[in-house]
Amino acid sequence: MYHEIEGQLSIDPIIFDDDKLIARGHIYPYNEIESLEITSAPIFSPYGILTLRTGGKDIPIPFARSRKSKLDLALREFEKLRESGGPDPENSPGQNRTYYAPPAGPDPYEELKKLKELLDLDIITKEEFETKKKKLLDL
C-alpha cells in the first residue's frame, strides 16, 4: 500500500507507506498507531484534521480538504491492512523508497488571488499589484 496525500500551501503531505505513516516530519509505524480518523473537515474550511492516536496521545494532522477523497481511500486501505494483520511482503515494493517533500512555500497563484483582492479593496495600488505579480510569476 502506498498513498501520498499531497500538501497544499503550508500543509505538509501525508504518506501512507507499506508499514508506516509519514506526516508532519514524523514517522509513525502502523503497529504503534491506535487509531486514525478524520475528526474535522468543515465544509467551508480549506483544511481538515486527521487525528492520529499513538501512545495514548492524540496528534492532529492537518490536510487539504480538497484531498479528502484520496485520504478516505488511504484510510480504508489502512483499516483493511490492520484487519488482515499487516502488509503482504509480496505486494510491498516500497522497502527502499526515498521520500521527497517539497518545501512548503506559498502557492504563487493563491498569493496572486490575495493580491488581487487587496487591489480590488484599494489597499494596494495597481503599480504595487503589477510589481508583486511579476515577482510571483517570475516574469
N, C-alpha and C positions, 0 to 999 in steps of 0.2 A: 504494500500500500504506500502510495506517495501522493500527497496533495499539498500544493502551495497556494495559500490564500494570499493573494498579492496585497501589499500595503498600499496606502494612499496618503499623500501629504505627510503628516507626522506619525502616521500609524505604521508600525513595522509589519512585515509579512508574518504569517503563521504557517509553519511547515509541519505536516504530519508525515513522518518517515516510517520506515519499517517497524521500529521498536521504540521510537521516541517522538516527542513533540518539541519543536523549537519555536520559542516565542519570547519576544522582548529581551533577546540576548541570552536566554537561559535554555538549557536542555532538560527536559522532564522525561525520564524513562517511563514508558507506558505502565510498567509494573509498579511504579510509585504513585500513579495517578488514581485517586479515589473516585473522582467524578469530574465530568466535563459537561457543562450545559450553558446554553445561551440564557443569560439572566436578564438582559436588557437589550432591546432593539427597537426603540421608539420609532414610530412611523415617520416623523418629520426630522429625526436626528440623522446626521451624516455617518454616525458610527453606532455600534452596538458593543455589548460587553459579553465576552465568553468567560465564564468563571471556572477556573481550574482548582480543584481541591486536592491538595497533597500535604502529607504530614499534618493533617488536621487544620491546615490553613487554607483560606480561600484567596486565590490570586486572580485579580481582574485582568483580563487581556482584551484591550480594545481591538475592534476590527471594523473595516469599512463596510457600512451597511449594504452597499452595492454588491458586496461579495457574499452576502448571507446564504444564497442558494448553494454556492460552492462549499461554504463552511458546513451547511446542513448535510451535504453529501459526505464530506470527510468525517463528520461526527457519526453518521450511520455506519460507515465502514469501520470506524474506530470501535463502535459498540459490537459489531459483528466479530471483529478481531478479538476483543476481550471475551466474548461468549465462546469462541472457538478455542480459547486457551493460548493464543499468541500468534505471531507471524509464522507463515509457512516458509521455511528456508528455501524451498524450491522456487517460490514466486517472489523472493525478496532480492531484487537486483541492486539495491542501494547500499551495500555494505561499505563501499569506498567512495561514496558520493561526497562531493565538495560543495559547500554552500557559499553562495554569494548573496548578500543582502545589499542592494544599492543604498547609498547614503540617503537618509531621509531628508530630502530638501524640498523646498516649496515647489509645487507644480506651477510652471510659468503661466499656464492657461487659467488656472484658478486665481493666481495673483493678478493676471490681466483683467479678469472679471471684477475683482475687488477694486482695482484702479478705475475701471470704467464706472463703477458705482460712485466712487469718490468724485470723479469728473462730473457725473450727472447731478450730484448733490452740490456742485460748485465748491467742493472742498479743496480740489487741486485745479490748476489751470490746464488748458489744452496743451500748452507747451510742456508742462511737467508730465502730463499723461504721455505725450509722444516720446519724450526722453526716456521715461521709465519703460515704455513699451518696447522701444528699440533695444534697451539693455536686456530686458527679459527674454526677448526673442532672438538675441544675438544678431541684430541687423546692423 
